[in-house]
Amino acid sequence: MTVKRFVQLFICYFISMALAIFITQAFPISNIWTFIIIAAIIGYIILIIPLTILTILKNKR
């Protein structure tokens, strides 16, 4: 993997976790572990979308 790919991965990860925390805060969750699990699931879903697109675009070249 190249440095460019690691930077893309970090940016996608950062944005997905920021969005996941923002979305999860909209729900009235009082338990910290429930919050962490839901944020992780939402973050993962948000993360796989751009990474899948980047992988498809890379394989087309």
MDAnalysis code that builds the backbone (N, CA, C; Angstrom):
import MDAnalysis as mda
import numpy as np

u = mda.Universe.empty(183, n_residues=61, atom_resindex=np.repeat(np.arange(61), 3), trajectory=True)
u.add_TopologyAttr("name", ["N", "CA", "C"] * 61)
u.add_TopologyAttr("resid", np.arange(1, 62))
u.add_TopologyAttr("resname", ["MET", "THR", "VAL", "LYS", "ARG", "PHE", "VAL", "GLN", "LEU", "PHE", "ILE", "CYS", "TYR", "PHE", "ILE", "SER", "MET", "ALA", "LEU", "ALA", "ILE", "PHE", "ILE", "THR", "GLN", "ALA", "PHE", "PRO", "ILE", "SER", "ASN", "ILE", "TRP", "THR", "PHE", "ILE", "ILE", "ILE", "ALA", "ALA", "ILE", "ILE", "GLY", "TYR", "ILE", "ILE", "LEU", "ILE", "ILE", "PRO", "LEU", "THR", "ILE", "LEU", "THR", "ILE", "LEU", "LYS", "ASN", "LYS", "ARG"])
u.atoms.positions = np.array([
    [0.837, -1.188, 0.000],
    [0.000, 0.000, 0.000],
    [0.877, 1.246, 0.000],
    [0.366, 2.267, -0.630],
    [1.115, 3.514, -0.722],
    [0.678, 4.476, 0.379],
    [1.455, 5.539, 0.544],
    [1.124, 6.561, 1.536],
    [-0.215, 7.211, 1.179],
    [-0.444, 7.405, -0.111],
    [-1.704, 8.004, -0.555],
    [-2.893, 7.166, -0.092],
    [-2.780, 5.861, -0.180],
    [-3.862, 4.968, 0.227],
    [-4.087, 5.042, 1.742],
    [-3.013, 5.126, 2.522],
    [-3.156, 5.248, 3.974],
    [-3.817, 6.574, 4.359],
    [-3.473, 7.640, 3.653],
    [-4.092, 8.936, 3.919],
    [-5.576, 8.889, 3.569],
    [-5.910, 8.282, 2.439],
    [-7.320, 8.138, 2.065],
    [-8.073, 7.331, 3.116],
    [-7.469, 6.268, 3.584],
    [-8.102, 5.434, 4.605],
    [-8.326, 6.209, 5.891],
    [-7.324, 6.986, 6.316],
    [-7.469, 7.761, 7.539],
    [-8.569, 8.801, 7.405],
    [-8.616, 9.491, 6.268],
    [-9.653, 10.504, 6.059],
    [-11.035, 9.866, 6.074],
    [-11.189, 8.748, 5.399],
    [-12.476, 8.044, 5.391],
    [-12.851, 7.577, 6.804],
    [-11.881, 7.060, 7.543],
    [-12.131, 6.602, 8.909],
    [-12.532, 7.765, 9.805],
    [-11.821, 8.875, 9.730],
    [-12.113, 10.037, 10.561],
    [-13.515, 10.575, 10.282],
    [-13.847, 10.720, 9.011],
    [-15.174, 11.235, 8.640],
    [-16.269, 10.268, 9.076],
    [-16.052, 8.976, 8.889],
    [-17.084, 8.004, 9.260],
    [-17.318, 7.988, 10.764],
    [-16.254, 8.086, 11.560],
    [-16.439, 8.078, 13.011],
    [-17.068, 9.383, 13.501],
    [-16.700, 10.505, 12.894],
    [-17.313, 11.777, 13.270],
    [-18.812, 11.754, 12.965],
    [-19.173, 11.257, 11.793],
    [-20.597, 11.148, 11.446],
    [-21.322, 10.153, 12.348],
    [-20.662, 9.049, 12.664],
    [-21.281, 8.033, 13.516],
    [-21.560, 8.592, 14.908],
    [-20.626, 9.333, 15.468],
    [-20.839, 9.927, 16.790],
    [-21.946, 10.962, 16.727],
    [-21.942, 11.777, 15.683],
    [-22.992, 12.789, 15.522],
    [-24.373, 12.146, 15.398],
    [-24.476, 11.094, 14.603],
    [-25.759, 10.403, 14.417],
    [-26.182, 9.709, 15.703],
    [-25.243, 9.063, 16.388],
    [-25.568, 8.330, 17.609],
    [-26.007, 9.266, 18.722],
    [-25.482, 10.476, 18.766],
    [-25.889, 11.438, 19.791],
    [-27.344, 11.864, 19.626],
    [-27.913, 11.650, 18.460],
    [-29.314, 12.001, 18.230],
    [-30.262, 11.055, 18.974],
    [-29.765, 9.879, 19.354],
    [-30.584, 8.908, 20.069],
    [-30.392, 9.078, 21.574],
    [-31.460, 8.883, 22.349],
    [-31.336, 9.018, 23.815],
    [-30.727, 7.755, 24.445],
    [-29.409, 7.622, 24.340],
    [-28.715, 6.446, 24.860],
    [-27.985, 6.849, 26.143],
    [-28.299, 6.168, 27.237],
    [-27.672, 6.512, 28.513],
    [-26.497, 5.599, 28.855],
    [-26.466, 4.392, 28.305],
    [-25.400, 3.441, 28.597],
    [-24.229, 3.675, 27.641],
    [-23.032, 3.851, 28.188],
    [-21.857, 4.168, 27.363],
    [-21.500, 3.021, 26.425],
    [-21.651, 1.784, 26.864],
    [-21.309, 0.639, 26.002],
    [-22.283, 0.513, 24.835],
    [-23.536, 0.792, 25.070],
    [-24.518, 0.784, 23.984],
    [-24.177, 1.875, 22.975],
    [-23.805, 3.046, 23.486],
    [-23.406, 4.154, 22.613],
    [-22.204, 3.762, 21.760],
    [-21.199, 3.150, 22.382],
    [-19.991, 2.749, 21.657],
    [-20.300, 1.709, 20.588],
    [-21.124, 0.720, 20.933],
    [-21.462, -0.340, 19.979],
    [-22.248, 0.217, 18.796],
    [-23.236, 1.049, 19.073],
    [-24.046, 1.623, 17.995],
    [-23.201, 2.553, 17.127],
    [-22.340, 3.362, 17.752],
    [-21.472, 4.256, 16.982],
    [-20.501, 3.448, 16.115],
    [-19.996, 2.337, 16.638],
    [-19.079, 1.499, 15.865],
    [-19.782, 0.877, 14.661],
    [-21.004, 0.417, 14.858],
    [-21.765, -0.179, 13.758],
    [-22.076, 0.862, 12.684],
    [-22.544, 2.030, 13.104],
    [-22.849, 3.097, 12.146],
    [-21.579, 3.552, 11.444],
    [-20.498, 3.696, 12.196],
    [-19.219, 4.097, 11.603],
    [-18.721, 3.099, 10.581],
    [-18.883, 1.820, 10.881],
    [-18.459, 0.781, 9.937],
    [-19.272, 0.849, 8.658],
    [-20.564, 1.029, 8.793],
    [-21.422, 1.114, 7.606],
    [-21.038, 2.321, 6.761],
    [-20.792, 3.455, 7.420],
    [-20.394, 4.661, 6.694],
    [-19.011, 4.473, 6.064],
    [-18.125, 3.738, 6.734],
    [-16.762, 3.550, 6.258],
    [-16.686, 2.648, 5.023],
    [-17.499, 1.609, 4.970],
    [-17.366, 0.663, 3.862],
    [-17.818, 1.249, 2.530],
    [-18.673, 2.238, 2.556],
    [-19.172, 2.815, 1.304],
    [-18.051, 3.491, 0.503],
    [-17.327, 4.486, 1.078],
    [-16.265, 5.104, 0.257],
    [-15.101, 4.162, -0.026],
    [-14.781, 3.255, 0.897],
    [-13.682, 2.334, 0.648],
    [-14.006, 1.361, -0.475],
    [-15.251, 0.939, -0.555],
    [-15.664, 0.073, -1.648],
    [-15.575, 0.818, -2.978],
    [-16.019, 2.064, -2.983],
    [-15.944, 2.872, -4.208],
    [-14.490, 3.073, -4.626],
    [-13.612, 3.406, -3.657],
    [-12.197, 3.601, -3.982],
    [-11.566, 2.315, -4.518],
    [-11.928, 1.176, -3.955],
    [-11.376, -0.101, -4.412],
    [-11.845, -0.424, -5.825],
    [-13.108, -0.177, -6.108],
    [-13.637, -0.433, -7.451],
    [-12.949, 0.471, -8.466],
    [-12.775, 1.744, -8.120],
    [-12.108, 2.671, -9.038],
    [-10.655, 2.278, -9.257],
    [-9.990, 1.792, -8.203],
    [-8.586, 1.373, -8.330],
    [-8.465, 0.157, -9.229],
    [-9.401, -0.780, -9.132],
    [-9.348, -2.002, -9.932],
    [-9.717, -1.771, -11.388],
    [-10.404, -0.691, -11.697],
    [-10.763, -0.390, -13.075],
    [-9.564, 0.089, -13.880],
    [-8.536, 0.594, -13.201],
    [-7.352, 1.124, -13.905],
    [-6.503, 0.057, -14.474],
])
